[in-house]
Amino acid sequence: EVLNVLHRLLLTRDALPIQLAIMSVARQVILAAKEQLQEDKKQLESKEEKDDKPEIKATPLGEGGDSGEIVPGKSTVFAALEVCLCVLIRQIPALNPSMPAPAQLQNGGRRAGLGEEANQLVSAAVAIMADLPQLCSPKGSVSVLPTILFLTTGVLRETSSQAGDARLPLPVSTALQSLKSLASSPLARDDTSAAEWTRLLQSTLATILDFSSKQDGSGSGVEQVTTLLALAMLIMASPQQVTTAPNLQEQCIDAFKKAWQADNPQVQLKCLQTLSSIFQADLVVATPYIHTMGPLVVERLQEASRNKPSTEMELATVLEALKLLETLVAMTEDHLRVHLVNLLVPILVSYLVDSSLLQSTGKLSRTLHEKALQNLLKIGPQYPAAFKSVITSSPDLKVKLEAAIRASQASKAASAKQAKAAQPTQPSIKLKMNFSNFTG
């Protein structure tokens, strides 16, 4: 009843501050419903533990029960969806499923961009929707999940295109977190609902991939970054069977390849950062991405030894790619690690600048030199056997590395000497008599 009143207030009040207050109250209603359901579950579990006699399996708690039917007029979840849908359609008309397609394209996303309060409203609605499956039984959750996923992905599509810089709009960040929350839900792994959740999450993944295929590469790159982040959320949080389906997995990998080959350095950097998280996910999920993207990253690092970074963003991309390769080295089994160290060490040594040219070299090349030397000095103690094998097999690498180490030590010694010389000198004559007790 409270949610129905809030819905009517949303329909009759246009002021955004009032609508924000309404959504705050709606949020509290949902939190209270979640707390009550958790309490009911605890009481049921306690009762089952005390009862020694086996009984017929009880009807699952939560809206929908065994049938999965959500009844309008009697359902908290349905009333909450009405409130959220009202907010979303008023702020983003393109999300209205009853609107004809041409009108959706014309009005979609309010391309001029939503204001701060409107962004907060949309984010509040998306966050509330992500909690609604928790109020349902497993079968009940299957009834509301399609609507929630449709609206959440729609918010991603419509709001990611309105940013004029590299920052993600608030609704996009909230939608990404909601996707992660939904994909990692226990309901996606419950025997009663797992098959339907898998199918719906795969449909969501296909929808996001469709966003990617329609991007033309223009604009700030925020849309492409949003796609990568959404894919990563689903890849890492979903059950394995969602993202390891061959046709979906191939398209996901292709989306990362396109991002890596994009002309936008910001997109390349975000691609590396996202891949770093995927590489450290479950090996069954991560391995195809490692096999495809690993060689492309190594190829770019080798190219950077011939064409040194000329901008701060290019340097950041190279350093992030080095971190990714070092992550792969750490993940590799001991008996195979020497092969990756054999790739990494020559790349790092190639970034070292001759000591005679170091003072005159540019800031970016000097920074790359210092980072490469730090990494080499770290890799040696970490993987002594593999490192020694690579260095001893190539005298040129050894000579260049030793020269860089000597130059670094000499530079540090000179800096320490200068710092010492800058300190005030102690007086040459010291008083031998102690006047500390002199009172006059």
KANOR-V680504 format. One line per field, one symbol per residue. phi: phi as a letter, one per 40 degrees, with the letter a starting at -180 (. if undefined). psi: psi as a letter, one per 30 degrees, with the letter a starting at -180 (. if undefined). burial: 1 if it has 16 or more other ideal C-beta (glycine too) atoms within 10 Angstrom, else 0. A space follows every 50 residues. Layout:
phi = ???
psi = ???
burial = ???
This chain:
phi = .ccccccccccbbcccdccccccccdcccccccccccccccccccccccc ccccbcdccdchchfccgcbcdgbbccccccccccdcccccbdccccccd ddcccccdgfdchcccccccccccccccdcccdccbcdcccccccdcccc cccccdccccccccbccccdccdccccccccccccdccbcdcbdcccdcc ccccccccccdcccccgcgcgcccccccccccdcccccddccbcddcccc ccccccccccccccccccccdccccdccdccddcccdccccccdcccccc ccccccbcdbbccccccccccccccccccccccdcbcdcccccccdcccc cccddcbcccccccccccdccccdcccccdccbdcccccccccbdccccc ccccccccccccccccccccccccccccbbccccbcccbg
psi = eeeeeeeeeeffkfkeeeeeeeeeeeeeeeeeeeeeeeeeeeeeeeeeef jfkklkklkkllkebffgkjjkfgkeeeeeeeeeeeeeeeeifffjffkl eeeeeefkfiffklleeeeeeeeeeeeeeffeffflleeeefefeeeeee eeeeeeeeffffkfafkkleeeeeeeeeeeeeegkfffgkeefeeeeeee eeeeeeeeeeeeffkgflaffeeeeeeeeeeeeeeffllefefgkeeeee eeeeeeeeeeglfjeeeeeeeeeeeeeefgakeeeeeeeeeefeeeeeee eeeffejlkfleeeeeeeeeeeeeeeeeeefkleffefeeefeeeeeeef fkkkeffefflleeeeeeeeeeeeeefeeefeieeeeeeeeffjeeeeee eeeeeeeeeeeeeeeeeeeeffkkkkkfkkkfkjgfgkf.
burial = 00100110110000000010011001101100100010000000000000 00000000011111000101000011111111111111111111110010 00010011110001000111111111111111111111111111101111 11111111111110000111111111011111101011000111011101 11011011101100100001111111111111111111000111100110 11101101110101111111111111011010001101110011001101 10011001100001111111110111111001000011011011101111 11101001000001101111111011001000100110011000001001 1001001100000000000000000000000000000000
